[in-house]
């Protein structure tokens, strides 16, 4: 598909006939800096030169200016078109192109050119593939290991729903962090995450720990979609039951009038309370703030995560 065709196709055809949900004005505590720095443009050029996609751009992440100024970009593999139609997400939906067998090397080259000490690799959902793209994830991990062995690797994967032995392929490639987001509370899965299953996501995270108890696991959720505080606390308990190490909680921001509406903007003090509650439940690491996203400050958080485990192990001796 040509660049022109990609730009001209409808981004969310399944949402075109849905009624509009007016986009609310953001409160004062949500501020986004315009991407203007020299390093931002250098990062953008490296991504373009290697013909790669990033979730930073495709999902309209509000932190792109800050992260790319530090040359931190979250690579989105397996194309820019998702087979799911989540009502919160701005990634294009439709029929994806075939996998690009040269993409793993291009990702590894970009990681080397950016000088990343920690990289996050995510993807669109690829329900059209027999393994959901798990084998492609593994190839990307191995290509990065070969090109820059010192770089720690975090994967943010789909749920691989009904893809037998898919998660095993990714774990066997030995990423440093295995992340899969539950996104919201189970009651809201039908309107927010159609096509996904809450308990399948929990099972995936638990399966990672069954295979490799030492591998760090991570999950994230959004608030402001209409959930209650008790529901959020129950998700925390469920994730701890699945032995998840690291939890992220951020404010949902509505991408367009065709997306799920914002129920409310959660003030910063409530995020602080959620962070304290999560630590009390036993998470090694918690990041909770209006601007928190799965890969926001991921390199610094990985170092903190390792230190937290060392402290935990020392306390147990």
NUFILO-792573 format. One record per atom (N, C-alpha, C): x, y, z. Coordinates in steps of 0.05 Angstrom, whole numbers, plus 32768, in hexadecimal, padded with zeros to 4 digits. Example, Ala and Ser with C-alpha at 12.3 -4.5 7.8 and 13.67 -1.06 7.14 Angstrom:
<atoms>
81087F8E809C 80F67FA6809C 81087FBE809C 81017FD3808E 81117FEB808F 81028001809D 
</atoms>
This chain:
<atoms>
80117FE88000 800080008000 801280198000 800C802C7FEE 801C80447FED 801780578004 8029806A8008 8025807D801E 800C808D8019 800780958000 7FEF80A47FF9 7FD580948000 7FD6807A7FF9 7FBE806A7FFF 7FBA8068801D 7FD08065802C 7FCE80638049 7FC2807D8055 7FCB8094804B 7FC280AD8056 7FA580B3804E 7F9C80A88037 7F8180AF802E 7F6B809C8037 7F7380848041 7F5F8071804A 7F52807B8064 7F3980738069 7F2C807A8083 7F3B806D809A 7F40807D80AF 7F50807380C6 7F3F805F80D7 7F26806680DB 7F15805680EC 7EFA805180DE 7EFA804080CA 7EE1803C80BA 7ECA803180CB 7ED0802180E0 7EBC801680F1 7EAE802B8103 7EBB80428106 7EB080578117 7EA2806D8108 7EA3806B80ED 7E99808280DD 7E7C808980E2 7E6B807580E7 7E4F807A80E9 7E46807B8107 7E59807B8119 7E51807E8135 7E4B809B813C 7E39809F814F 7E3380BB8157 7E4B80C88164 7E4D80E18161 7E6480F0816C 7E6280F2818B 7E7980F08197 7E7C80F581B4 7E8E810E81B6 7E83812581BD 7E93813D81BD 7EAC813A81CE 7EC2814481C4 7EDC814381D2 7EDD815A81E7 7EE081528200 7EE081668215 7EFA81758216 7EF8818E8220 7F10819E8225 7F218192823B 7F3B81908237 7F4C8184824B 7F5081978263 7F52818C827B 7F57819D8292 7F7381A88293 7F7881BA82A5 7F9181C882A7 7FA881B582AD 7FA3819F82BB 7FB9818D82C3 7FC3817B82AC 7FB5817C8295 7FBF816D827E 7FCB8181826A 7FE581808267 7FF381928256 800581828243 80058188822A 8015817A8216 8028818F8209 804281888209 8055819A81FD 8057819481DF 805981AA81CF 805B81A781B2 8077819B81AB 807881888199 8091817B8191 80A2818D817E 80B5819B8189 80C481AE8179 80E281AB817B 80EC8199818C 810981988191 8118818B817A 813281908178 814381848164 814381668166 8145815B817F 8146813E8183 812C8131817B 8116813F817F 80FC81358176 80FD81308157 810681438148 81078141812B 811B812C8122 813181298131 81458114812B 813880F8812F 812A80F58145 811C80DC814A 810880D68134 80F980EA812C 80E580E68117 80F280DE80FD 810980E980F7 811880E280DE 812180C580DF 812B80BC80F5 813580A180F8 811E808D80F4 810780938100 80EF808280FC 80E7808280DF 80E6809980D2 80DF809A80B6 80F3808C80A4 810C809080A9 812180848098 812080668099 8118805B80B0 8116803E80B3 80FA803380AC 80E9804480A2 80CE803C809A 80BF802D80B0 80BE803980C7 80B2802D80DF 809A803C80E8 8089802F80F8 8072803C8105 8078803E8123 806C8052812F 806E8054814C 805280578157 804D804C816F 80338050817C 8031806D8185 8048807A8189 804880968191 803780A7817D 803C80A28163 802D80B1814E 801280A58149 8011808A8145 7FF8807E813C 7FE280808151 7FE9807F816A 7FD58081817F 7FD1809E818A 7FE180B0817E 7FDE80CC8186 7FE780D181A3 7FFD80C581AC 800580C881C8 800C80E581CF 800180EF81E5 8007810B81ED 8023811081F5 803380FB81FB 804E80FE8205 806380FD81EF 805B80FD81D6 806E80F981C0 8084810E81BF 807D812781C4 8091813C81C4 80A7813881D8 809F813181F1 80B2812D8206 80C381148201 80B680FE81F9 80C580E581F6 80D780E681DE 80CE80F081C7 80DF80F181B0 80F6810581B3 80F2811981C3 8108812B81C9 811F811D81D7 8118810681E5 812D80F681F2 813580DE81E1 812B80DD81C8 813080C881B5 812480AD81BF 810D80AF81CD 80FF809781D6 80E6809481C4 80E5807F81B5 80CE807A81A3 80C5805D81A7 80AB805981A9 80A0803E81AC 809980338191 80A8801F8188 80A48014816D 808A8004816C 807B80078157 80627FF88153 80667FE6813A 80697FCC813F 806F7FBA812A 80567FAE811D 805A7FA08107 80457F9280F8 80317FA480EA 803A7FBD80E3 80297FCE80D4 801B7FE380E5 800B7FF380D7 7FFD800980E5 7FDE800580E6 7FD57FEC80DF 7FB97FE780DE 7FB17FD080F0 7F9F7FD58102 7F977FC28117 7F7D7FB3810F 7F7C7F998116 7F647F898110 7F4E7F8D8125 7F547F9B813A 7F3F7FA0814F 7F347FBC814B 7F1F7FC2815A 7F137FDD8157 7F0C7FE88173 7F207FE98184 7F1C7FF4819F 7F128011819E 7EFF801881AE 7EF3803281AB 7F03804881B8 7F19804181C6 7F2A805681D2 7F43805C81C1 7F48804B81AD 7F62804C81A0 7F62805A8185 7F7780698180 7F7980798167 7F89806B8151 7F9280528156 7FA180448141 7F8C803B812B 7F94803E8112 7F83803780FB 7F7A801A80FC 7F61801580F3 7F567FFA80F3 7F507FF280D6 7F517FD880D1 7F4B7FCE80B6 7F5A7FB480B1 7F5E7FAE8098 7F6D7F968090 7F8A7F9C808D 7F9C7F90809D 7FB87F96809D 7FC67F8B8084 7FDE7F97807F 7FEF7F8D806A 7FFE7F748074 80097F638062 80197F4C806B 80317F56807B 803B7F44808C 80527F4B809C 806B7F51808B 807B7F648094 80947F6B8086 80AB7F5C8093 80B67F498084 80CB7F388090 80E57F488096 80E87F60808B 80FF7F708090 80FC7F8380A7 80E47F8480B2 80DE7F9880C8 80F07F9380E1 80F47F7A80EA 81057F768102 81207F8480FF 812D7F8180E8 81477F8E80E6 81457FAC80E6 81307FB780D9 812D7FD480D9 81287FDF80F5 81197FD08105 81147FD88120 812F7FD8812F 813E7FC3812C 81587FC1813A 816B7FD78131 816A7FDE8117 817B7FF4810D 8173800E811A 81598013811C 814F802C8128 8157802E8146 815580188154 815C80178170 817A801E8173 818B80148161 81A7801A8162 81AC8038815C 819F80428147 81A2805E813F 819980718155 8184806A8163 8179807B8178 818A80798192 819A80648193 81AB806081AB 819B805881C4 8185804981C0 8173804381D6 8180802F81E9 817E80358203 818680228217 816F8010821F 815680198219 813E800A821E 812A80108208 811E7FFC81FD 810B800081E7 80F17FF281ED 80DB7FFF81E5 80C07FF281E7 80B77FEB81CB 80AF7FD281C8 80A47FC881AE 80877FC081B2 80757FCD81A3 80597FC681A5 804F7FBF8189 80357FBB8186 802B7FB3816C 800D7FB9816A 80037FB88152 7FE67FB7814E 7FDD7F9A8154 7FC37F968158 7FB97F7B8159 7FB97F6F813D 7FC27F56813B 7FC27F488122 7FB37F2E8124 7F997F308127 7F887F188129 7F887F078110 7F927F1380FA 7F927F0580E0 7FA97EF180DF 7FBD7EF380F1 7FD47EE180F0 7FD07EC98102 7FD97EB180FA 7FD57E99810B 7FDF7E9B8127 7FF57EAA812B 80007EAD8147 7FFD7ECA8151 7FEC7EDA8143 7FE77EF5814C 80007F07814A 80157EFD813C 802D7F0D8139 80427F08814E 803E7EF3815F 80507EED8175 806C7EE7816A 806D7ED78154 80877ED08148 80967EE9813E 80877EFC8134 80947F15812A 809F7F258142 80917F268158 809B7F328170 80B67F258178 80B77F0B8177 80CF7EFC817F 80E67F03816C 80E07F068152 80F57F0D813F 81007F298144 80EF7F3B814B 80F77F578151 81097F57816A 81017F48817F 81117F478197 812D7F3C8191 812E7F278181 81487F1B817B 81597F2D816A 814D7F3C8158 815C7F4F8147 81687F658157 81597F6F816B 81647F84817D 817A7F79818E 81777F618198 818C7F5481A8 81A67F528199 81A37F4C817F 81BB7F49816E 81C87F648168 81B87F788163 81C37F92815B 81CD7FA28173 81BF7FA28189 81C67FB181A1 81C17FA081BA 81D37F8E81C0 81CF7F7B81D7 81CA7F8981F2 81D47FA181F4 81D27FAF820E 81B67FBC8212 81A67FBD81FD 818B7FCA81FF 81777FB7820D 816A7FC18222 81557FB2822E 813C7FB5821D 812C7FA0821C 81157F9F820A 80FB7F9A8219 80E87FAB8214 80CD7FA98220 80B97FA58209 80A97F90820B 80947F8C81F7 80797F938203 80687F9F81F3 804C7FA581FA 803B7F9781E5 80317F7F81EC 80257F6E81D9 80077F6F81D8 7FFA7F6681C2 7FDD7F6181C2 7FD77F4A81D5 7FBD7F4281D7 7FB67F2C81E9 7FB97F1181DC 7FBF7F0F81C2 7FC27EF681B4 7FAB7EE481B9 7F937EEF81B8 7F7A7EE181BF 7F767EC981AB 7F727EB281B7 7F6E7E9981A8 7F857E918196 7F9D7E9B819C 7FB57E94818D 7FC67E81819E 7FC37E68819A 7FD07E5381AB 7FEE7E5681A9 7FFB7E5681C1 80187E5781C4 80257E7081BA 80157E8581B5 80217E9E81AB 80327EAC81C1 80277EAF81D9 80367EBC81EE 80517EAE81F3 80517E9481F0 80697E8481F5 80807E8D81E2 80797E9381C9 808D7E9C81B5 809A7EB581BE 808B7EC881C9 80967EE181D2 80A77EDE81EA 809E7ECF81FE 80AD7ECB8217 80C77EBC8211 80C77EA981FF 80DF7E9A81F8 80F47EAC81EB 80EC7EC281E0 81007ED581D4 810C7EE781EA 81037EE58202 810E7EF2821A 810F7F108219 80F97F1E8216 80F87F3A821C 80FE7F3F8239 81067F578240 810B7F5D825C 80F17F63826B 80DE7F6F825D 80C47F768269 80AE7F6D8256 809A7F5F8260 80837F578250 806B7F67825A 80627F798248 804B7F8A824F 80337F83823E 801C7F82824B 80037F7F823D 7FEE7F8F824D 7FE17FA28241 7FCF7FB3824F 7FB37FA78251 7FA77FA88269 7F8B7FA1826B 7F797FB88263 7F837FD08263 7F777FE98259 7F607FF4826B 7F4D7FE38273 7F367FED8282 7F2B7FD78293 7F167FDD82A1 7F097FCA82B4 7EF87FB682A3 7EF37F9E82AD 7EE47F8A829D 7EC97F938295 7EBA7FA382A5 7E9F7FAC829E 7E9F7FBC8284 7EB57FCA827E 7EB67FDC8267 7EC27FCF824E 7EC97FB5824F 7ED67FA98238 7EC47FA9821F 7EAA7FA48222 7E997FA3820A 7E987FBE81FC 7E937FD5820A 7E937FEE81FC 7EAF7FFA81F5 7EC37FF28204 7EDE7FFE8200 7EF17FEC81F1 7EF17FD381F7 7F047FC081EB 7EF67FA881DE 7EE47FAD81CC 7ED67F9781BE 7EEA7F8581B0 7EE67F6B81B2 7EFA7F5981A6 7F0E7F4E81B9 7F117F5B81D0 7F247F5281E5 7F157F4681FC 7F237F38820D 7F187F2B8224 7F297F30823D 7F1D7F3C8251 7F2C7F448269 7F3C7F2C8275 7F2E7F168279 7F3B7F008287 7F4F7EF28275 7F4D7EF4825B 7F627EEA8249 7F7B7EFB824D 7F787F158250 7F907F268255 7F9D7F1F826F 7F8D7F1A8284 7F997F12829E 7FA87EF8829B 7F9C7EE5828D 7FA87ECB8289 7FC27ECD827A 7FC37EDE8266 7FDC7EE28257 7FF37EEC8269 7FED7EFF827A 80017F0A828C 800A7EF482A0 7FF77EE582AA 7FFE7ECF82BD 800F7EB982AF 80097EB48295 80177EA08287 80357EA88283 803A7EC1827F 80567ECB827D 80657EC38297 80597EC882AE 80667EC182C7 80697EA382CB 80567E9482C1 80597E7782C2 80717E6D82B3 80767E7A829C 808C7E72828B 80A77E7C8295 80A77E95829F 80C07EA182A9 80B97EB382C0 80BB7EA982D9 80B47EB982F1 80C57ED182F4 80DD7ED182E8 80EF7EE882EB 80EA7EFE82D7 80DA7EF982C2 80D57F0E82AE 80C27F2382BA 80C97F3C82B7 80B87F5182C1 809F7F5282B0 80887F5582BD 806F7F5982AF 80627F7482B7 80537F7E82A4 80497F9982A7 802E7F9B829A 801C7FAC82A4 80027FB08298 7FF97FCC829E 7FE77FD6828E 7FDD7FF28291 7FC07FF4828D 7FB480098298 7F98800F8294 7F94802D8292 7F7D80348286 7F7580508285 7F5F80558298 7F5D806D82A2 7F46807582B2 7F38808D82A5 7F1F809282AC 7F1080A782A0 7EFD809D828A 7EFA80828289 7EE880768275 7ECC80708280 7EC98073829A 7EAF806D82A7 7EB2805782BC 7ECA805082C3 7ECF803C82D8 7ECA804782F4 7EC780368308 7EC5803F8323 7EE0803A8331 7EE480478348 7EFD80428357 7EFF80258360 7EE9801A8369 7EEA7FFE8372 7EF27FEB835B 7EE87FF18343 7EEF7FE1832C 7F0D7FE38325 7F187FFB8328 7F357FFE8323 7F457FEE8338 7F3D7FEF8351 7F4B7FE18366 7F497FC38361 7F327FB98357 7F2F7F9D8351 7F427F94833A 7F457FA68326 7F587F9F8311 7F747F9D831C 7F7B7FAF832F 7F967FAC833C 7F997F918349 7F847F898358 7F857F6E8365 7F887F588351 7F7A7F5A833B 7F7B7F458326 7F977F44831A 7FA37F5B8315 7FBE7F5C830A 7FD37F51831D 7FCF7F568337 7FE27F4B834A 7FDE7F2D834C 7FC67F238349 7FC17F068349 7FD07EF98331 7FD37F09831C 7FE27EFF8304 80007F058307 80087F0F831E 80247F148325 80317F2A8314 80217F3D830C 802C7F5482FC 803D7F65830E 80547F6E8304 80677F7E8313 80627F9C8312 80597FA582FB 805A7FC282F5 803E7FCA82EA 80327FDF82F6 80187FE882EE 801A800682E5 800E800C82CE 800C802882C6 7FEE803082C5 7FE8804882CD 7FCD805282CD 7FCD806F82C2 7FBF807482AC 7FBE808E82A0 7FA280978299 7FA080B18293 7F8680BC828B 7F8080B6826E 7F6780AC8269 7F5E80A9824D 7F5980C48241 7F6480C88229 7F5F80E08219 7F5280D881FF 7F3B80E381F9 7F2B80DC81E2 7F3880E681C8 7F3F80D481B5 7F4C80DC819D 7F3B80EC8189 7F2180E68188 7F0F80F48176 7EF280F2817F 7EE081008171 7EC480FF8178 7EB780E38174 7EC580D28164 7EBB80B7815E 7EC480A28173 7ED580AB8185 7EE080988199 7ECF809981B3 7ED5808681C4 7EC8808581DE 7ECA809F81ED 7EB580A981F9 7EB780C38207 7EC680C18221 7ED280D78229 7EDE80D98243 7EC880DD8257 7EC780CB826B 7EB380CD8280 7EBA80E48293 7ED480E5829A 7EDE80FB82AB 7EFC80FD82AA 7F07811482B0 7F24811782B3 7F2B811482D0 7F3B810082D5 7F4280F882F1 7F58810B82FB 7F5481198311 7F68812C831B 7F81811E8325 7F98812D8325 7FB28121832D 7FB281148348 7FA38120835C 7FA481148377 7F9780F98377 7F8480F38366 7F7880D88365 7F8C80C4835A 7F9C80CD8346 7FB180BC833C 7FC680B58352 7FCC80C88363 7FDF80C48379 7FD380AF838C 7FB980B18391 7FAC809D83A3 7FAD80818396 7FA78080837C 7FA88066836F 7FC4805A836F 7FD8806B836C 7FF48061836D 7FFA80558388 7FF28063839E 7FF7805983B9 7FE9803E83BD 7FD0803D83B4 7FC1802483B8 7FCE800D83A9 7FD880138391 7FE57FFE8381 7FFE7FF4838E 800E80068398 80277FFD83A6 801F7FEC83BF 800A7FF483CD 80027FE583E4 7FF97FC983DD 7FF07FC583C4 7FE77FAA83BB 7FFF7F9983B2 80177FA583B0 802E7F9483AB 803C7F978391 80347FAA8380 80427FAF8367 805E7FB9836D 80727FAF835D 808D7FB98360 80907FD68357 80817FDD8341 80827FF78336 80668000832E 8061801A8332 80478026832A 804D8041831E 804080478308 8041806282FC 8024806A82F7 801A807E8306 7FFE80878304 7FFE80A58303 7FF580B082ED 7FF280CD82E9 7FE180D282D1 7FD780EA82CD 7FC680F082B6 7FD580EA829B 7FEF80EF829A 7FFD80EC8281 800C80D1827E 800980BF8292 801680A58290 800C80958279 801E8089826A 801880768255 802B805E8258 80258048824B 8034802F824F 80528032824C 805A80418238 807780438233 8083805E823C 8074806E824A 807D80888253 809380848268 80AB808F8263 80C2808D8276 80C9806F827A 80C5805F8265 80C980428269 80E6803B826F 80F9804A8264 81158043826A 811C80488287 811480608292 8119806682AE 810A805382C0 80F1804D82B9 80E1803B82C9 80ED801E82CA 80F9801682B4 81057FFB82B4 811C7FF982C8 812C800E82CA 8141800F82DE 8136800E82FA 8121801D82FF 8114801E8319 81078003831F 80FD7FF6830B 80F17FDB830E 81057FC78317 811C7FC8830B 81327FB58313 813B7FBA832F 813E7FD48336 81467FDA8351 81327FD28365 81187FD5835F 81037FCD8371 81037FAF8376 81097F9F8361 810B7F828365 81237F7B8377 81397F888372 81517F838383 814B7F8983A0 813D7F9F83A5 81367FA783C0 81247F9283CD 81117F8983BD 80FE7F7583C6 810C7F5B83CE 811E7F5383BC 812D7F3A83C1 813F7F3C83DA 814B7F5483DD 815D7F5883F4 814D7F58840D 81347F63840D 81247F638425 811A7F47842C 81187F368418 810F7F1A841E 81247F088428 813D7F118426 81547EFF842F 81587F01844D 
</atoms>
